[in-house]
């Protein structure tokens, strides 16, 4: 193993409200390795990397870079030290070109103006050098997810970063795109770059990483050579107990139709984002919609949950047309929704855990228009316990929770009672193996109790574990309706998702 390039030692991060995110945390990263940082939600791994990138300041501890102690007070300082970070949520401007995004903050100018020709040539050279060729003149808004990811990495490389932090980099990639991405990571490693990956995907850690540092409850648990530990051992070290990774799901006969979608089309920017979609979801059934992001899944969810009324076709919930119904009325018909964007749609980050948990069921805890505080606290404490939400108390603002624990608040609110229809959009994105185990069991329990579940997921292991039926979306159409997933491989599913393979009859 090469010499240690970064050592973060005795790192403590205590927020003003007393929450301890890092408790004497430690990580040692060697030059030219791919190093995984893993742990449960709330383990402190993202905070640790934000400290390394200058987005957060440690309460105590030290960072040693190339045998010299450094103070990283901002991302600008991190960049100057050769450290870059690619966030899970891309920080790109869709209206600008690839080149304009990449040179932002490091503009190439001539006579005081941006030199477009020189900028394009710089980006072309950079993209060829690292095997990430992309049209520098293309608007970022027109790019696929995997292309946008290339732009984010090229942005970091354009600032001469030698150490690259990647936060959940394969969260929305198909198996084929993931393998292509891994080729690019190996090329970066071969060229002398050091890569740190924050990830929950244990199979990917085994495939691509050299070493792994595991954290739990803000503390350092250990560092291991990946070849020396199994996926089961990694998950046990992360959570502190054995994880049942296989979903126990018995075969059931579906009940009556709960959701009926007929000939639904949607025009977005003069292009059909949904093109004559038809399918049903029955009680006691999990139907999964999967596809590369941007192929109509988001538009369909917006329509089914009542956020978008500008569509053609019919959607019925338990026999009732929902087109003229408000979001509140649709929920009253028995539909619950776990949104993809937990911060934008799932929680109010400025209010407490308890307020978020009762926000859709005030009738349970109120009488004559007054909220019963004891009932509210009892409900919240019950959810915190049952859903393993790591928090100080029910009064803590949701915005102070880790992303995964924020997701648990949403899951608790939407699944603690049995709805007729549950629309679960990326329910386990960004959560740890322990939480995934719990959420999967909860979804299966709801399905067994008679709930119809429409699952939208980009995690193919989740798709295979949970689905009774799979609908693959490509270019706003259903290109495959797969009822028997037993003989289906991830590679074949990926071909459907990329539009390279289609089925004849796809109406569900």
C-alpha positions as CSV (number, residue, x, y, z in Angstrom):
1,X,0.0,0.0,0.0
2,X,1.3,3.5,-0.9
3,X,2.1,6.1,1.8
4,X,-0.7,7.8,3.7
5,X,-1.7,11.0,1.9
6,X,-4.5,12.1,4.3
7,X,-5.0,11.4,8.0
8,X,-8.0,12.8,9.8
9,X,-7.4,12.2,13.5
10,X,-9.5,12.6,16.6
11,X,-12.2,14.5,14.6
12,X,-15.1,15.7,16.8
13,X,-18.0,17.6,15.4
14,X,-20.6,18.8,17.9
15,X,-23.4,21.1,16.7
16,X,-24.8,24.0,18.6
17,X,-27.8,21.9,19.7
18,X,-25.6,19.3,21.3
19,X,-25.7,16.7,18.5
20,X,-22.5,14.8,18.2
21,X,-21.9,13.9,14.5
22,X,-18.2,12.8,14.8
23,X,-16.8,11.4,18.0
24,X,-13.0,11.1,17.8
25,X,-13.3,9.8,14.2
26,X,-10.4,8.6,12.3
27,X,-9.6,7.9,8.6
28,X,-6.3,7.3,6.9
29,X,-6.3,7.4,3.1
30,X,-3.4,6.2,1.0
31,X,-2.2,7.8,-2.2
32,X,-3.6,6.2,-5.4
33,X,-6.3,4.0,-3.7
34,X,-10.0,3.8,-3.9
35,X,-11.2,4.0,-0.3
36,X,-14.8,3.3,0.8
37,X,-16.3,5.1,3.7
38,X,-19.3,3.2,5.1
39,X,-21.7,3.3,8.0
40,X,-25.3,3.6,9.0
41,X,-27.3,6.7,8.4
42,X,-26.2,9.2,11.1
43,X,-22.9,7.4,11.5
44,X,-21.1,10.7,10.7
45,X,-19.4,9.7,7.4
46,X,-20.9,12.6,5.3
47,X,-20.0,15.1,8.0
48,X,-16.4,13.8,8.1
49,X,-16.1,14.2,4.3
50,X,-17.7,17.7,4.5
51,X,-15.0,18.6,7.0
52,X,-12.3,17.4,4.6
53,X,-13.8,19.5,1.8
54,X,-14.2,22.6,4.0
55,X,-18.0,22.6,4.1
56,X,-18.0,22.0,7.9
57,X,-15.5,22.9,10.5
58,X,-14.5,20.4,13.2
59,X,-15.0,21.1,16.9
60,X,-11.6,19.5,17.5
61,X,-9.1,17.2,15.9
62,X,-6.6,17.6,13.1
63,X,-6.2,17.0,9.3
64,X,-2.8,15.9,8.1
65,X,-2.2,16.2,4.3
66,X,1.2,14.9,3.0
67,X,2.7,14.9,6.6
68,X,1.6,18.6,7.2
69,X,-1.3,19.7,9.4
70,X,-3.7,21.8,7.4
71,X,-6.8,23.9,8.2
72,X,-9.5,23.6,5.6
73,X,-11.8,26.5,6.2
74,X,-13.7,26.4,2.9
75,X,-14.1,24.5,-0.3
76,X,-11.9,27.1,-2.0
77,X,-9.1,26.1,0.4
78,X,-9.8,22.4,-0.3
79,X,-9.6,23.0,-4.0
80,X,-6.3,24.8,-3.6
81,X,-5.0,21.7,-1.7
82,X,-6.1,19.4,-4.5
83,X,-9.3,18.1,-2.9
84,X,-12.5,18.0,-4.8
85,X,-16.0,16.6,-4.0
86,X,-18.8,15.3,-6.3
87,X,-22.1,15.6,-4.4
88,X,-25.0,13.1,-4.6
89,X,-27.2,15.9,-5.9
90,X,-25.4,17.4,-8.8
91,X,-24.5,21.1,-8.6
92,X,-24.9,21.8,-12.4
93,X,-26.6,24.6,-14.2
94,X,-28.9,23.1,-16.8
95,X,-29.1,26.3,-19.0
96,X,-25.3,26.4,-19.4
97,X,-23.2,24.2,-21.7
98,X,-20.9,21.4,-20.6
99,X,-17.8,23.7,-21.0
100,X,-19.4,26.6,-19.2
101,X,-20.2,24.4,-16.2
102,X,-16.7,22.9,-16.1
103,X,-14.8,26.1,-16.3
104,X,-17.2,28.0,-13.9
105,X,-14.9,29.6,-11.3
106,X,-11.9,29.0,-13.4
107,X,-12.9,30.8,-16.6
108,X,-10.6,31.0,-19.6
109,X,-10.7,34.6,-20.8
110,X,-9.5,36.8,-23.6
111,X,-9.7,40.6,-23.5
112,X,-11.8,40.3,-20.4
113,X,-14.4,38.0,-22.0
114,X,-14.8,34.2,-21.8
115,X,-12.8,32.6,-24.7
116,X,-15.3,30.0,-25.9
117,X,-12.9,28.4,-28.4
118,X,-10.2,27.9,-25.9
119,X,-12.8,26.7,-23.3
120,X,-14.1,24.0,-25.7
121,X,-10.6,22.9,-26.6
122,X,-9.6,22.7,-22.9
123,X,-12.7,20.6,-22.0
124,X,-12.1,18.3,-25.1
125,X,-8.5,17.7,-24.0
126,X,-9.6,17.1,-20.4
127,X,-12.4,14.7,-21.3
128,X,-10.2,12.7,-23.7
129,X,-7.3,12.4,-21.1
130,X,-9.6,10.8,-18.6
131,X,-11.8,8.7,-20.9
132,X,-14.9,10.8,-20.3
133,X,-15.5,12.2,-23.8
134,X,-18.5,14.5,-24.0
135,X,-19.6,17.3,-26.3
136,X,-18.5,20.6,-24.6
137,X,-21.1,22.6,-26.5
138,X,-24.1,20.6,-25.4
139,X,-26.4,22.1,-22.8
140,X,-26.2,20.2,-19.5
141,X,-30.0,20.1,-19.3
142,X,-30.0,17.8,-22.4
143,X,-27.6,15.2,-20.9
144,X,-28.4,11.8,-19.3
145,X,-27.6,11.2,-15.7
146,X,-24.4,9.3,-16.4
147,X,-23.2,12.2,-18.7
148,X,-24.0,14.7,-16.0
149,X,-21.9,12.7,-13.6
150,X,-19.0,12.9,-16.0
151,X,-19.4,16.7,-16.1
152,X,-19.3,16.8,-12.3
153,X,-16.1,14.8,-12.2
154,X,-14.5,16.8,-15.0
155,X,-15.4,20.0,-13.0
156,X,-13.4,18.6,-10.1
157,X,-10.5,17.6,-12.4
158,X,-10.5,21.0,-14.1
159,X,-9.5,22.4,-10.6
160,X,-6.5,20.0,-10.5
161,X,-8.0,17.8,-7.8
162,X,-5.8,14.8,-6.9
163,X,-8.1,13.6,-4.1
164,X,-11.8,13.1,-5.2
165,X,-14.6,12.5,-2.8
166,X,-17.7,10.9,-4.3
167,X,-21.0,10.8,-2.4
168,X,-23.2,7.8,-3.4
169,X,-22.0,8.0,-7.0
170,X,-24.0,5.1,-8.5
171,X,-27.3,5.8,-6.8
172,X,-29.2,6.3,-10.1
173,X,-27.1,4.3,-12.6
174,X,-28.0,1.1,-14.4
175,X,-25.7,-1.9,-14.1
176,X,-24.1,-1.1,-17.5
177,X,-23.6,2.6,-16.6
178,X,-22.1,1.6,-13.2
179,X,-19.6,-0.7,-15.0
180,X,-18.7,2.1,-17.4
181,X,-18.3,4.5,-14.4
182,X,-16.0,2.0,-12.6
183,X,-13.8,1.8,-15.7
184,X,-13.5,5.6,-15.4
185,X,-12.6,5.4,-11.7
186,X,-9.9,2.8,-12.4
187,X,-8.5,5.1,-15.1
188,X,-8.4,8.0,-12.6
189,X,-6.7,5.7,-10.1
190,X,-4.1,4.6,-12.7
191,X,-3.3,8.2,-13.4
192,X,-2.4,8.7,-9.7
193,X,-5.7,10.1,-8.3
194,X,-6.9,9.1,-4.9
195,X,-10.7,8.4,-4.6
196,X,-12.9,8.3,-1.5
197,X,-16.4,6.8,-2.0
198,X,-19.3,7.2,0.4
199,X,-21.6,4.3,-0.5
200,X,-24.1,1.8,0.9
201,X,-23.7,-0.7,-1.9
202,X,-21.7,-3.5,-0.5
203,X,-21.3,-5.4,-3.8
204,X,-19.7,-2.3,-5.3
205,X,-17.4,-1.8,-2.4
206,X,-16.1,-5.4,-3.0
207,X,-15.8,-4.8,-6.7
208,X,-14.0,-1.4,-6.9
209,X,-12.5,-0.4,-3.5
210,X,-9.1,-1.3,-2.1
211,X,-9.8,-0.5,1.6
212,X,-12.8,0.4,3.7
213,X,-13.2,2.6,6.8
214,X,-16.4,1.8,8.8
215,X,-18.1,4.2,11.2
216,X,-20.9,3.8,13.7
217,X,-22.5,6.4,15.9
218,X,-19.9,9.0,14.9
219,X,-17.0,6.7,15.9
220,X,-14.3,4.9,14.0
221,X,-15.0,1.1,14.1
222,X,-12.1,0.0,11.9
223,X,-10.3,0.0,8.6
224,X,-10.0,-3.2,6.5
225,X,-8.6,-4.4,3.2
226,X,-11.7,-5.1,1.2
227,X,-10.4,-8.4,-0.1
228,X,-10.2,-9.6,3.6
229,X,-13.9,-9.0,4.6
230,X,-17.2,-10.4,3.2
231,X,-20.3,-8.3,2.5
232,X,-21.9,-9.9,5.5
233,X,-19.0,-8.9,7.8
234,X,-19.1,-5.3,6.4
235,X,-22.9,-5.0,7.1
236,X,-22.4,-6.4,10.6
237,X,-19.6,-4.0,11.4
238,X,-21.7,-1.1,10.1
239,X,-24.9,-1.9,12.1
240,X,-23.5,-3.9,15.0
241,X,-25.7,-6.9,14.3
242,X,-26.3,-9.5,11.7
243,X,-28.4,-8.3,8.7
244,X,-30.9,-10.4,6.9
245,X,-30.3,-9.3,3.3
246,X,-32.7,-11.6,1.6
247,X,-36.3,-10.4,1.6
248,X,-38.7,-13.0,2.8
249,X,-41.7,-12.7,0.5
250,X,-44.3,-15.4,-0.2
251,X,-46.3,-15.7,-3.4
252,X,-49.8,-14.3,-3.1
253,X,-52.8,-14.0,-5.4
254,X,-53.5,-10.3,-6.0
255,X,-56.8,-8.8,-4.9
256,X,-59.0,-6.3,-6.8
257,X,-57.5,-3.4,-8.9
258,X,-56.7,-0.4,-6.7
259,X,-54.9,1.8,-9.2
260,X,-56.0,1.9,-12.8
261,X,-53.9,4.0,-15.4
262,X,-55.4,4.2,-18.9
263,X,-53.8,5.8,-22.0
264,X,-52.0,8.4,-20.0
265,X,-49.9,10.9,-22.0
266,X,-48.1,14.0,-20.9
267,X,-46.5,16.7,-23.1
268,X,-43.4,18.4,-21.6
269,X,-41.6,21.1,-23.6
270,X,-43.1,19.9,-26.9
271,X,-42.0,16.3,-26.2
272,X,-44.1,13.4,-24.9
273,X,-42.6,12.6,-21.5
274,X,-45.4,10.0,-21.1
275,X,-46.7,8.3,-24.2
276,X,-50.0,6.3,-23.9
277,X,-49.2,4.5,-20.6
278,X,-51.6,1.9,-19.3
279,X,-51.3,-0.5,-16.3
280,X,-53.0,-1.6,-13.1
281,X,-51.8,-2.2,-9.6
282,X,-53.9,-4.6,-7.4
283,X,-54.1,-5.0,-3.7
284,X,-51.5,-7.5,-2.3
285,X,-49.2,-6.6,-5.2
286,X,-45.9,-4.7,-5.5
287,X,-45.5,-3.3,-9.1
288,X,-42.2,-1.7,-9.7
289,X,-41.5,1.0,-12.3
290,X,-37.8,1.1,-13.2
291,X,-35.8,2.9,-15.9
292,X,-32.9,5.2,-16.3
293,X,-33.9,8.5,-14.6
294,X,-35.6,10.9,-17.0
295,X,-37.8,8.5,-18.9
296,X,-41.2,9.5,-17.5
297,X,-41.2,8.0,-14.0
298,X,-41.2,11.4,-12.3
299,X,-44.0,12.8,-14.4
300,X,-46.1,9.7,-13.8
301,X,-45.7,10.0,-10.0
302,X,-46.5,13.7,-10.1
303,X,-49.8,12.8,-11.9
304,X,-50.8,9.8,-9.7
305,X,-50.2,11.8,-6.5
306,X,-52.2,14.8,-7.7
307,X,-49.3,17.4,-8.2
308,X,-49.9,17.6,-12.0
309,X,-53.3,17.8,-13.6
310,X,-52.1,18.6,-17.2
311,X,-52.3,15.2,-18.8
312,X,-54.4,13.1,-21.1
313,X,-56.0,9.8,-20.2
314,X,-57.6,8.4,-17.0
315,X,-56.4,7.5,-13.6
316,X,-58.7,5.8,-11.1
317,X,-58.0,5.1,-7.4
318,X,-60.3,2.4,-6.1
319,X,-62.7,3.2,-9.0
320,X,-62.7,7.0,-8.5
321,X,-61.3,9.3,-11.2
322,X,-58.6,11.5,-9.5
323,X,-58.2,14.2,-12.1
324,X,-60.4,16.8,-10.4
325,X,-59.4,15.7,-6.9
326,X,-56.9,17.8,-4.8
327,X,-53.9,16.2,-3.2
328,X,-55.8,16.1,0.2
329,X,-58.8,14.4,-1.4
330,X,-56.5,11.8,-3.1
331,X,-55.0,11.1,0.2
332,X,-58.4,10.8,1.8
333,X,-59.2,8.1,-0.9
334,X,-56.5,6.0,0.7
335,X,-53.3,7.0,-1.2
336,X,-50.0,7.6,0.7
337,X,-46.8,8.8,-0.9
338,X,-43.1,8.4,-0.2
339,X,-41.6,11.1,-2.4
340,X,-38.3,10.9,-4.2
341,X,-37.2,14.3,-3.0
342,X,-37.5,14.1,0.8
343,X,-36.4,17.6,1.4
344,X,-38.5,19.3,-1.3
345,X,-41.7,17.2,-0.8
346,X,-41.2,14.8,2.1
347,X,-40.6,16.9,5.2
348,X,-40.7,20.4,6.6
349,X,-37.1,20.7,7.8
350,X,-37.8,23.7,9.9
351,X,-40.3,21.9,12.1
352,X,-40.0,19.1,14.6
353,X,-40.1,15.3,14.1
354,X,-43.4,15.1,15.9
355,X,-45.0,17.9,13.8
356,X,-43.8,16.1,10.6
357,X,-45.2,12.8,11.7
358,X,-48.7,14.2,12.5
359,X,-48.9,16.5,9.4
360,X,-51.1,14.1,7.4
361,X,-53.2,12.8,10.3
362,X,-54.2,15.7,12.5
363,X,-57.6,14.1,13.2
364,X,-55.8,11.4,15.2
365,X,-54.3,13.8,17.7
366,X,-56.8,16.7,17.8
367,X,-60.2,17.4,19.1
368,X,-62.4,20.5,18.5
369,X,-59.5,22.0,16.5
370,X,-56.9,21.6,19.3
371,X,-53.9,19.4,19.1
372,X,-53.4,17.0,22.1
373,X,-49.7,17.4,22.9
374,X,-49.5,14.1,24.9
375,X,-51.0,12.1,22.0
376,X,-48.6,13.8,19.6
377,X,-45.6,13.0,21.7
378,X,-46.7,9.4,22.3
379,X,-47.2,8.9,18.6
380,X,-43.8,10.4,17.8
381,X,-41.9,8.4,20.4
382,X,-43.6,5.2,19.2
383,X,-42.5,6.0,15.6
384,X,-38.9,6.9,16.7
385,X,-38.7,3.6,18.5
386,X,-40.3,1.4,15.9
387,X,-38.6,3.0,12.9
388,X,-35.2,3.4,14.6
389,X,-34.9,7.1,14.0
390,X,-31.7,8.4,15.5
391,X,-32.6,11.7,17.2
392,X,-32.4,13.5,20.5
393,X,-36.1,13.7,21.1
394,X,-39.5,14.2,19.3
395,X,-39.0,18.0,19.4
396,X,-35.8,18.0,17.4
397,X,-36.0,19.8,14.0
398,X,-36.1,17.3,11.1
399,X,-33.5,19.5,9.3
400,X,-30.9,18.5,11.9
401,X,-31.2,14.8,11.1
402,X,-29.0,12.9,8.7
403,X,-30.5,12.3,5.3
404,X,-31.3,8.7,6.1
405,X,-33.0,9.5,9.3
406,X,-35.0,12.2,7.6
407,X,-36.1,9.4,5.2
408,X,-37.2,7.2,8.1
409,X,-39.5,10.0,9.3
410,X,-41.2,10.1,5.9
411,X,-41.4,6.2,5.9
412,X,-42.9,6.2,9.4
413,X,-45.5,8.8,8.5
414,X,-46.6,7.1,5.3
415,X,-46.5,3.4,6.3
416,X,-47.5,3.2,10.0
417,X,-51.1,2.8,8.9
418,X,-52.2,0.5,6.0
419,X,-53.2,2.7,2.9
420,X,-55.1,1.3,-0.1
421,X,-52.3,2.5,-2.4
422,X,-48.7,3.4,-1.4
423,X,-46.6,5.2,-4.0
424,X,-43.0,4.6,-2.9
425,X,-40.6,6.6,-4.9
426,X,-36.9,5.6,-4.3
427,X,-37.8,4.6,-0.7
428,X,-34.4,3.5,0.3
429,X,-32.2,5.9,-1.6
430,X,-29.3,7.1,0.7
431,X,-30.2,4.8,3.6
432,X,-28.0,2.2,5.2
433,X,-28.3,-1.6,5.1
434,X,-30.0,-1.8,8.5
435,X,-32.7,0.7,7.4
436,X,-33.1,-1.0,4.0
437,X,-33.8,-4.3,5.7
438,X,-36.4,-2.6,7.9
439,X,-38.1,-0.7,5.0
440,X,-38.2,-3.7,2.8
441,X,-39.9,-5.8,5.5
442,X,-42.4,-3.0,6.1
443,X,-43.3,-2.8,2.4
444,X,-43.8,-6.6,2.2
445,X,-45.9,-6.5,5.4
446,X,-48.1,-3.8,3.9
447,X,-48.4,-5.8,0.6
448,X,-49.3,-9.0,2.6
449,X,-52.0,-7.0,4.5
450,X,-53.6,-6.0,1.2
451,X,-52.0,-2.7,0.2
452,X,-51.3,-2.0,-3.5
453,X,-47.8,-0.7,-3.8
454,X,-46.4,1.2,-6.8
455,X,-42.6,1.1,-6.2
456,X,-40.3,3.4,-8.3
457,X,-36.7,2.3,-7.8
458,X,-33.3,2.6,-9.4
459,X,-31.8,0.0,-7.1
460,X,-31.9,-3.2,-9.1
461,X,-31.3,-5.4,-6.1
462,X,-34.4,-3.8,-4.5
463,X,-36.4,-4.2,-7.7
464,X,-35.6,-8.0,-7.8
465,X,-36.2,-8.4,-4.1
466,X,-39.6,-6.7,-3.8
467,X,-41.3,-6.8,-7.2
468,X,-44.2,-9.0,-8.1
469,X,-44.2,-7.3,-11.5
470,X,-41.8,-5.0,-13.2
471,X,-42.7,-2.2,-15.7
472,X,-39.7,-0.8,-17.5
473,X,-39.9,2.7,-18.8
474,X,-38.0,4.1,-21.8
475,X,-38.7,7.3,-23.6
476,X,-42.0,7.7,-21.8
477,X,-43.3,4.3,-22.8
478,X,-43.6,0.9,-21.1
479,X,-41.1,-1.3,-23.0
480,X,-41.4,-4.3,-20.8
481,X,-44.0,-5.7,-18.5
482,X,-42.3,-8.6,-16.6
483,X,-44.5,-10.8,-14.4
484,X,-42.0,-13.6,-13.8
485,X,-38.7,-12.1,-12.6
486,X,-37.2,-15.5,-11.7
487,X,-35.3,-15.9,-15.0
488,X,-34.5,-12.2,-15.4
489,X,-30.9,-11.1,-14.9
490,X,-29.8,-7.5,-13.9
491,X,-28.0,-7.3,-17.3
492,X,-31.1,-8.1,-19.3
493,X,-33.1,-5.6,-17.2
494,X,-30.4,-3.1,-17.9
495,X,-30.9,-3.7,-21.7
496,X,-34.6,-2.9,-21.4
497,X,-33.8,0.2,-19.4
498,X,-31.4,1.5,-22.1
499,X,-34.0,0.8,-24.8
500,X,-31.8,-1.9,-26.4
501,X,-34.5,-4.6,-25.9
502,X,-38.3,-4.5,-25.9
503,X,-41.3,-6.7,-25.3
504,X,-44.2,-6.9,-27.7
505,X,-47.2,-6.5,-25.3
506,X,-46.5,-4.2,-22.4
507,X,-49.9,-3.0,-21.1
508,X,-50.2,-3.8,-17.5
